[in-house]
Amino acid sequence: MTDILDRPNIAPDGTTIGDQSAESVHPETWVRAPQDAWGHPAELPNPLRTGGSERVPAPCAMVIFGVSGDLTARKLMPSLFDLYTSLPLPDGFCIVGVSHRDWSEQDFKDKMREAVVTHARKDVTAESWEGFARCLSYVRGSFDDPGTYARLGQQLTTLDGERRTLGNRLFYLATAPQYFSPILQGLAHADVLERQANYLEPTEGWHRVVVEKPFGHDLTSARELIAEMAEILTERQIYRIDHYLGKETVQNVLAFRFANILFDPVWNRQYVDNVQITAAESLGIEGRAGYYEGAGALRDMVESHLLQLLTVVAMEPPAFFNGNAVRDEKVKVLRTVVPPTGSGVGIHAVRGQYAPGFVGGQPVPGYHEEKGVAPDSTTETYVALRLGIDNWRWSGVPFYLRTGKRLPRRVTEVAVEFKRVPHLMFQNMGELDLTPNVISLRIQPDEGIAIRFAAKVPGARTQLRTVRMDFQYGAVFGEAGPDAYERLLLDAMLGDPTLFTRRDEVESAWGIVQPILNAWAEPGAAPPALYESGTWGPHAADVMIERDGRTWRRP
Amino acid sequence: MASHASANRSMARPIPGATWTGRVTDANTVSKHLARLWADLGAAEVASAKGDLDTLPMGVLTRASTLNLTAVARSHADAERAERAVLRLGDLYPSRATILVADPDLSADEEAGMSVRATLLEQEAGRGRGAIRFEEVVVEVNAQIERQLASIAAPLLVADLPDFLWWVADSTTDSSLFLDLCKVSDRIIVDTAGAREPAAELAALAEVLSSMSSPPRLGDFAWRRLDAWRNLLTGFFDPPVTRDALASVDEVEITYGASDSQGRTGFTSALLLAGWLASRLHWRSPGDLVRARNGDGWQVTMRAGIRGDHREVAMSIKPVEDPVAGCALASVALASHHDGRDSSFRIERIDGAEISTIAKLHGAPTSRRMVYAELPDDAALLADELRQYGRDGVYEAALAIAAVLCPDRL
């Protein structure tokens, strides 16, 4: 009996492939016909498109919920304008704003112009604005009114005809998380948003949803949110934004690690003594007590941004720079992180709260004096953690994470501190002023990479000193990179989920912080340690790291 | 396809006191003068920082470079043009920029050696990113010893960096210097819009690519000016419903600016666009362009189809006296007539900042769009070119056909 796979015109499922000539049968069609971004067979690509480096998405309509909010004004609309004037957006791209505000279409455009003029990277001229404004339209309505979604559906159908958006729809939920489910259900009931298969390109236009963090406020609520969204959408349709991953410098950590041979041999437990990840802010809560009181630094920064930084520093090399290859490796790291639990929380996790003090020479109030903060609030504004990673590469290497508000300066960095040389032959030859080698990856500001090493001080005697070699993006690539949102919005339109957070990443990250949240919520748990504003955090954090014979860096 | 950076980029400025001028006989000594400028500047700023090194501007204690740019000018006008572009380049890719000027006005009995001006430049990077510093070296020699410029350029290149050559001069074909410099450069940037003899220029470049054993990576401002046009043309045909119309295009009309204020023409851009369409869509030309019967431009009938499908494509290329076209295109129109289903696609420059598009697809409503697309200036084009490094196979394929299309006598 002849195996059907020996017959070139028969697919493995037994169906006959259309044109039987050997010339016209693409070998891959036996498995599954490759498809382009428009869901059509790749045998019929646009012949004018060339090369793999072009990043032009299919025409689509982007629907922004919460278009009257701060995120739209500061980030989304300016980023979309910058993308529009740089020409990667396709003919037919359009934006539909949805909010409850009683705005006319012209009011909406005026508000968006104001936002773009204030926040866009590019200059706004009359011509460039007019072109962009033609992409904008507005639908008024509340998120709990089915009529809102019906009107939105009509508007999208009109745009499909007028601008040939082909049914491609990107929904951006720039709203508080409690609106996610009502909006998705409203869209689904009105048939504006449909569930699309996980492993097949849609044939009638893609539907994708972008949601902003926080993805829940603990492990249970995160799982509930994931489950609610999964009832309406497949994972492939969900793009969870953590804008840290859109930052050029975070992506450059991947380039630094995986595009250079130089650093990989020492990037492991054999040479690395410890890793310190710092995200310090000099600002306080800036009037956001309503949000911050319910969140705190552990949820606001550690669960998302700091663990994202940890994963890109600690992950194994992915085989490809694509959605699942990168995210698989990130999840593998998160799953091997050992968080402190039970009584260990008191030893390996420190929470703090800022007290009055001086930042940058200015007197600033303590957290309890901030407007809207409960007088007995135990919300932490500072967290220091010692985490371990139980895998072959990192076993025994502590990862120290800290983040806080009202610290001396705004800085985010990852510092990889190396072990000392096994034997120092210079020890009897004069003055030594040596600290271990450090590679510091500065995320913001002054983005760059610095390497600390020992050098001989010029002179007749042997005197060694630690010097620092600094690579600063600003001094080398003067061109400001795109805003994180520009990159991420374009990725979402292109259907590239690499820099978005997958559901198992969300669950794993909450799984790391949940034992700490639990311990801090115990009756009788010690309250956050106070630290004076303008200092590097509470004394307890110093005690925590000094217990290991180490000290915090002053980044 | 690259996007043109804004032409509103701010200018770099010389750092006060960080300029050296003089005459040298050996280019190697220029590097020593540059090193001295950096050392003096660093010492002065470290002293003024009074020990607080965190307050120092970026680049005082350490510097990193990304590329060498060598620009070759054969007139004062070209030299000034190069310097203007370099001064607006700093916030993109700081580098050592060397401008070599073969000055026809310098007499042969001029004092021996070459005149050199080395300057440290500073450019505000904006948004609290501090300033970027880079070096500019201008070397002037008598045009009669132009051939020596290649030997002057080599020692001025910072080691271990990609070397870009910007040939600002109008024509490459009459210069052996061009070929000499090709050998020491990684990427060559020309502007065929300024060529005195476009046909010879395109043919010569195509010849360079096809004849050298390891051909240089070539870039052309005339091609870069097409970025927005190619982007928009391509965008017409992304929706799969338009593919049939693209596959049955039988008329193409390209109009270009006959001449801009500097005497450059959009003719080579028009030829390259024709070459691009032909190479992507597998159109073959039976010969070069011929004068249109009415004397208005050029025309050729191409043949389309891979396997014996001899559909004809009537292509015409016409000059227009339109200042908004500059030395690039004024309009492109494609039309298809297939089984009684007529479709047309047109792109037209409206002014220095906008391009309009109109697509009439059979059976679909007419689609119109205004697109913000500034006419790129030298600095924007150069910046885009410096972002490219590898060979541009799409350009090379377009150039090969453009060189065939170009009439011998123009």
Interface residues (C-beta under 8 A of the other chain):
Chain A: W38 H40 L44 N46 P47 L48 R49 T50 G51 E54 V56 A58 P59 Y84 T85 S86 L87 P88 P90 D91 G92 K122 D123 T125 E127 S128 E130 G131 F132 R134 G161 E162 R163 R164 L166 P445 D446 M469 D470 F471 Q472 G474 A475 V476 F477 G478 E479 A480
Chain B: M1 S3 A5 S6 N8 M58 G59 L61 T62 R63 A64 S65 T66 G90 D91 L92 Y93 P94 Q123 A125 G126 R127 G128 R129 G130 I132 R133 D227 A228 R230 N231 L232 L233 T234 G235 F236 F237 D238 P239 P240 V241 R243 L246 L277 R280 L281 D351 A353 E354 T357 A359 A364 P365 S367 R369 M370 V371 Y372 A373 G393 V394
